[in-house]
Amino acid sequence: MKRILFLLSIYLCAQSFTFAATIVTISDPETWKYTELSKYKGQTVQFDVPFYVCNNYSGITISPRRIYQPTNQAFPLSQEYNSLLSLNALGTIKLSNVSGYHRLGERLHNLVVKVNSSNSMSLVSCDWRGNTRAELEKGYDTQVVKQRGEPSVIVCCMNLEYYLVENLGGDMGASNYSEHQKQRAKVSKALAKINADLYGFVEIEQGQSALAEIANDLSKNTGKHYTYINDGGSASGTYTKSGFVYCSDVLEPYGKLRENNTGVQNRKKTQAFVEKSTGEKFLFSVNHFKAKSGKGYGDNADQGDGQGTYNGDRVKEANSLLDYYERDCNFYNDSDILIMGDLNAYAMEDPITVLREGGMIDLHRTFHADSSYSYVYRGQIGYLDHALCNTTLYPQVTGMVAYHINSDESDSYTYDKSNDQTMFRCSDHDPIIVGLRLDSTLTYTPEIANPKMEIYYADNCPHIRHAEGGYYIVYQWDGQIVKQQAITHIEEAITGLRQGLYIINVYGQGTCLKTKIIVP
C-alpha cells in the first residue's frame, strides 16, 4: 500500500509540473498586443484577465478586449482613429483546440493556453462565461430600458435581411417557400420575444404582404392586436422598403404616412402615432441609407478614411432627414421625433455627425458610451443601426438597448444554411429597442442629456454618479480585473473591494473616466 501511495504521489507531482502555467499579467487590456506573447512561445501560460471571443466566422480568435470599428469610436482619420487601426491589427490571436459553439462576446476566464507562436495559441482550459444563448433566451435587459422610469411604449427597429414573401428565388432573400418559412419562424420568435408596441422594419419586401404576415404572426404569438401602415405600394422584384407594424391596443396612427425619397427610394418614411391611454403624440422615422458596397465616384468613392463608398450619398440622406423633419413637424403639428434604422454609417462617421450637429441626440452613446454595438463585420463590432431623437422627445426616453441575438452569432445558423429553429441569427443586424414614457410637459436641458459624470469615495466605498447606461471596470494596481458591471442607476456604489489601491474606469456619455482610489 505504501508503495502504491508513493507512486501515486510521484504521478500527481508530475502532472502538476506538466500543467504548471506561467502567470501572464496584462496591465492594460485596451492596449494589449499579441506581440507580447513572443517570449512565451512553447510555454503553457495563464492570463490574469479574461479574454473575449472576437470572431467565430472561420475558427476562433480572442482578445482581452472587444474589437471595435475605428469609426465607431473615433472621427475618420483622427489621431485616435489611426491608433485604433494599429491596435486592432495587433489585438486578436488565433485559438485552436476549442470544442462546442461559442458566440462572440463570450468571456474566457482563468484562461490557460499553450503558446504556439506570437499569434497562435492552443486552449488547455478555461471557464466560459457570459453572452450565452441561455441568457438571451430570457429576453432583452429590461432594466436598461427602464433606466429613467417605467416605459409606457416600447419601440423596436430591425433590419430583417431581405424578408420576402412574394418574389422568392432572386439574388436576395429566401430562395424558395421552404426557406421563407424557416426565416419566418426565426423572425417571428424574435419579434414575439421583444414584444414591442411599435416596430420599424428595413429590408422588408415592398407591397403589403410581408408586413401583413408579420402583423398576423405577432398577433397570434402575443395575444395582442397588431396591424401595419399600408403605403399603397406593391411588391416588385426583390427591392425592399422601410415599413411599420404597431399594436392597435396601444397606439393609433395620426395623419398620413410621409415619404422622403432623397437617394434610395421607399427607404425613408415617417409616421406619427398617438398613445391611446394618454393622447400623447410622437413622430417615428424609419430609415435605410445607401450601403457601403459597390464602386462610387467623386465624393462617393472610397476615400480611405474607413467610411467606405457612397459616403457622399449618405451625407445627403442625413441632411434630407433634417430638412424633412421641419416639414413633418408642421404636417403632424408635433416636434417629438424618434429616428431609427440602418443608416449604414458608424457612430463617428459623417452622416451621423450631420444628424448630431443638427440637434439629434445619439441614444446609443448617451446610454451606453463606447460599449454599444449592433453589427459585426470581419470581427469588428459597432452600430449601423441607430436610435436618435430630438431634444423635446429626449426627456421622454426611458432607455435603449441593442438585443444581441444576431450580431454575435455564427453565420452558419442562418435559415438558408441550417435547420436551427431558434430566434438566433434571424438577421445579420441586432434589433434596437427604445423605451418611451410620453409626456409632452417634460422639458429638456443640456444637463439632462449630459450630466457631469463623476467618481468619488464615501461610506467606505467608491461611488459613481451620472453614468447610468454605461459600465465600469475595476483593476488592481497590477492590472488584474477584480470587478466589471453595467451601471443601471444614477448613483451606484462599488461594494466588496478589499483594502488596497484600485484603478477604476467608468465608460459613459461617450467617454471614459479614469481614477485611482485607495480603499483603507
N, C-alpha and C positions, 0 to 999 in steps of 0.2 A: 504493500500500500504506500509506504514512504517513497519507494522508487517511482511509483505512478505519479504521486503528488509532485515529486521533484521534476520529472519530465514535463508534467503539465505546467509547472511554473516557468520552466525554460521556454516552452512553446508560447505561453502568454507574453512573456517578455519579448520574445522575437516578434510576435505580432504587433506588440506596442511599438517596438522600434521601427517595424516596417511601415506602419501607418502614421508615425510621428510627422507632424506638419510644422513647417516654419511659419510663424505668425507674420503676416504681411500687413503693415499699418498703412492705411490710405488717409493722409492728413486732410485732403480736400477732394471729395468725390466730384465736385463740379469742374475740377481742372485735371483730374487724373488722366494719364495717357498710358496706353498699353506698352509703350516702350520701357516703362518702369519694370516690366517683368523680365527683361533680358537676363538679368543677373540670377534669376531663379530657374533658368532653363534646366530641365531634367529633374527638378525637385518637386516634392509634394508640399504645397503651401495652403494655409488657411487665411482667409481675409477677415479683417476685423470690422468690416461694414457689409451690409447686404448688397447684392448685385440685382439688377433688373434684366428681365428678358427684353431685348430691344428689337429683335427680328426673329420671326419664325417662318419666314417665307421659304427659304431654302437652307435648312439647317437652323441652328440656334446661335444667335450672338447675344452677348450680355455686356453690361456696363454698370458701374456703381451709380449711374445717373440715367434718367431718361434722355434720349437724344432728340432735340427739337429742331424743326426747320429754322434756319437762321433768321429768315424774315418774319417768323412768328414772334421773335424776341427782340429783334433789332432792326433799325431802319436800313434799307438796302445800301450796301457799300460803306456803311459807317464803320468806325473802328471796332465796335462791338460785333458787328456782322462778320468782319474778317476774322476776328478772334474766334467766333463760334464755328466758322468754316474750318479753321485749323483744329479746334478741339474735337469737332465731330469726326474729322478724318482719322483721328487717333484715339477715339473714345470707346470703341467697342472691340470685343475679342471673340473669336470663334470658340464654342464649347461643344465638344463631342461626348459620346458615351451617355447621352441623355435618353431616358425612356419615357413613354407617355406623352400626352399632349399638353403643351404649356402655352398660355396666352401671353401676349405682350403685356408688360407691366407686372407680371408675377415676380415676386422677390425671392431670391435665393439667400437665406440666412445660414450662418455657420458654414459658409462655402469652403469646401476642401477640394483642391484640384491638383492634377499633375501638370506642370507647365511644359508643353511640348516645344514651343517657340515663343517669340515675343508677341505673337498674335494668335496663338492657338493653345487651348487647354483641354484636358480630359477630366470629366467630372468624377470625383471619388465619392463625395457625399454632400448633402445639404438639406435644409428644411425649406420646402416650398411653401410660400405664404402669400395671401392677398390676391385680389383681382381675379378670382376664380368664377367660373360659370355658376357654381352653387351660391356664391354671394349675390351675383347679379340676378339670379332667378327670383330673389326676394323682392325685386323691383328697384327702381332708382332711389337714390338717397333723398327721401322726402324732407329731411331736416335741412338740407342745403336749399331747398325751395321755400322753406319757412323761416329763413334767417331773419326776416323783418316782419314777421307776423303770419297768420294763417291765410293762405290764398283762397279766394272765392272762385277764381277762374284759372285753370291750368291750360297753357298753350304749348303745343309741340310742333316743331317743324322738322322735316326729314326729307333727305334725298333718297328716293326709292330705287335708284339704279335701274331705270328703264322698266317701269311697271306697265306692261302692255296687256290688253285683254283681246283686242280685235285683230291687230296686224302682227301676228306671230310669224317667226321664221325669217326675219330680216337680219341685218348685221348687229342689231342691238336687242336686248331683252330676251325673253323666253323664245326658244326655237319652235316649241310645239305646245299643245294643250297640257300634256303631262308635266312639262317643265313649269308652265304657268301655275298649275295647281300646287306644285311644290313651293314656288315663290309666294303664292298667295297664302299658303298655310303659315309660312315663316313670318311674313309681314303681319298677318292677322294676329298671330300670337304676340308679337312685339307691341302692336298698337293697343291691344286689349290690356296688356301688362302696364303700359303707360297710363291708359285710362284718362286721357286729357279731355277737356271740354271743347277744344278747338284745335284742328290740325291744319297746317300748311304743308303742301307737298310740292317737291320739284322732281323732275324726271318721272312724271306720270303721263300716261297717254292722253293726247288731245281727244276731244269729244267728251262724252259724259259717262261712258260705260265703266271705265276704271274707277272713277270717283264713286259711282253708284254702287259698285261691287264692294269697295272698302267701307262705305257708309253702312251697307247692309250687314257686312261681317261684324263691324263694331257694334251695331245694334244687337245682333244675335249673341255676341260674346260678352257683352257688358250688361245687358238688360236695360240699357238706356236707349233713347231715340236719337239717331244720327241721320243727317241729311247733308247735302252738298250744294255749293253755289254753281248753278248752271251758267256757263259763259256763252252758250249758244253755238259753240263750235262742234265740228265733227272730226272723227279720227281720220288721219291721213298719213299713211306710211308709219314709220317708227318715230316721227317727230314728237317731242314731248312738250309739256307745258308746266305751269305752276297752277295749283288748284287748292280749294278749301273744302274741308269737311267739318261740320260742327254738331254739337249736341243741342238739339232744339228744346230740351228740357231746361237748359241754362241760358242759351243765347238766341238771339234772332238777328238777322242781317238788317242793316239800316242803309237805305239808298241802294243804288245800283253799283255793280262791280266796275272798278276803274282800271283801265289797262294802259301801261306805259310800254310802247313798242320801240323805244330807242334801242338800237342794236338788234340783238336777237329777239324775235317776236314771241308773244304768248308766254313770256317767262318773267314778267314784272307786273304784278297785279296787286291792287289794294281794295279791301272791302271793310266797311265799318260794321261793327257789331254792338248790340245793346245787351247788357246783362239784365235778364228779366226781373230778378229779385230787387234790383236797386235802380234800374233805369239809367245806369251809368253807361257811357259810350266810349269806344276807342277804335282807332284805325289799325288794321292788321295788313302789313305789306309783305308779300311773299315774293322772293326774287331768286333768279338763277342767272348769274352773269356768264359772259363768254369764257370758255375754257382756255387752259394754257396750251392745249395741243395744237398742232399744225404749224405752218410756216407763215409768219406775218412779215409785213413790210413797213418801213417808216417807223412810227412810234409803236407799231405792233410787232416789230422784230424783237427777238430776244436780245436784251441789252447787256446780258452777262451780269446782272445785278440780283439774280435769284428770283425775279418776278415772272420769268418765262415770257412766252409770246402773248400777244394781244392785250398787253397791259394798257395800251392806249385806249382800246375799246372799253375795257373795264372801268377806266377812269371816267370816260364819257358816260357810262351807265351810272356810276356813282353820282356824278353831277346831275344827271337826269332825275335820279331819285329825290334829290333836294329840290329841284325845280318843280317836280310833280307834287311833292309834299305840300308846297304852298297852295297849289290849286286844289288838292284833295281836302285841305283844311277848310277852304271856302265851300267846297261842294258838300262836305259832310257836316259843316258847321261844328267842327271839333278839331283840337290840335294834338290830342294824345295819340302818339303813333308808336307801334312796335314793328321794327323792321327785322325780318328773319329770312334765312335762305342760304343757299350755297353760292357765295359771291366769288368763288374761285380765286380768292386772294387771301393771304395770311395776314395776321393782325397788324403788322407794321408796314404792309405794302401800300402803295399809293392810293388805290381805291378806298381803303378803309381810313386812311389819313384824311381823304376828302370828306368822308362822312363825319368823322370826329370833329374836324375843323368846321364843319357845317352845323355843329351843335348836337350831334348824336352821341350818346354815351354807350361805350362798349361794355355790355354786361358780363361777358367772359372775363375781361380784365378787371372790372370793378369787383366782382365776387370771387375770382379765383387767381388773380395776378398772373404769373407766368406758368401756372400749373395746368391751365385748361387746354384741351385738345379734342378733336372730333374726327380726325382723319390721319392715316399713316401712309407715307409714300417713301418707299425704299428704306424703311426702318426709322424714318424721322417723323415725329409727331407735331401736330399743330392744328389750328382750326380754320377751315374754309367755310364752315357752317356757322353763321353769325347770328347774334341777337343784339340789336341796338335799339335804343329808344330816345325820345327827345326829353327835354328837361321837365315838361309837365307830367309825363307819364312816369318818370323815374321814381318819384316818391310812392307810387302805387305798385312798384315791383317788389315782391317779397323775396325773390331769389331766382337763381337759374342753375341748371346743371346739364352737362352732356352725359348721356346714358351710354356707357361704353360696351354695348352689346355687339358692335360691328368692327370698329377700327382695330381692336386688339386681337381679333380672330384671324386664324389662318384662312387664306383664300380657298383652301381645299374644301371648306364647309359650305360653299355657295350651293344654291338649289340645282345648278346645272352640273356640278362636279361631285355631288354626294347625295346620299339619301338621309342626311341629317334632318331630323324633323323638329328641331328646336327653333326658337326665335333668333338664335345667334347667327351672325353673318347673313342676315336677311338683306343687307345692303353693304356698300363699302363705306358709308358715312354713318356716324352716330346720330341718333335723334337728339335735338336740343329742346330742353323743357324750361319754361318760364312760368313762375307763379305771379299772379296779379291779385291785388285786393283793390278793386276800383273805387276810388273816392276822389272826385274832382276838386274837393275843397282843400286837399293837401297841397302845400306849396313847396317849391324847390329852392334850396340854397346850395351854393357850391360845397359847403361843408358836409352836406348830406352825401354827396357823391364822392367826396374825397376828404373825410375827416383825418386828422393827424394821427397816424399810426405810431404807437409807442410801446416800449418795453420798460417796465420798472419793477422794483423789488419792494414787496410789502407782505406783512403777515407770514414771514418766514419762507416765502417762495416767490419766484418770478411771476409777473403778470403781463399779459398782452392786451392792448386796448385798440379798438377800431381796425381790426384785421379780419373780421368775420368773412367767411368765404374763402380765405386763404389757408395756409398751413404753416406749421413750424417744425424745425429740426433742432434738436439739442445734441451738441457734441461734447465729449470730454476734451480736456486740454490736449490729449494725444490724437484727436480726430475721430475717435470711435463714436458712432451714433448710439445714444442711450434712449432717445425718445423721438418720435415723429408722429404728428397728429394733425388732422384737419381742425380748423378753428370755426366753431359754429355760433359763438356768442360775441356780443360787442366787447365784453371784457371776459378774459379767460385766464385762469391760474394754471401754472405748470407745477403740478404736485409730484411728490415721490422722489425728488432728487436728493441724493446723499450729499454729505459735506464735500466741497471741492470747487474747482474752477471749471466753468462751463462756457461754451460759445453757443449762442442762440441765434439762429437765422429764422426770420419771420418773412414769409412770402405773402404779399397782399398789395392791393392797389397798383398792380403793375410793376412793383419794385421789390427789393429785398432789403430788410432792415437787419443789421448785424450788431451784436453787442456781446461783451464778456460780463459774466455775473459770477460772483463768489457766493456760494451757499455756506454760511458759517456753521 
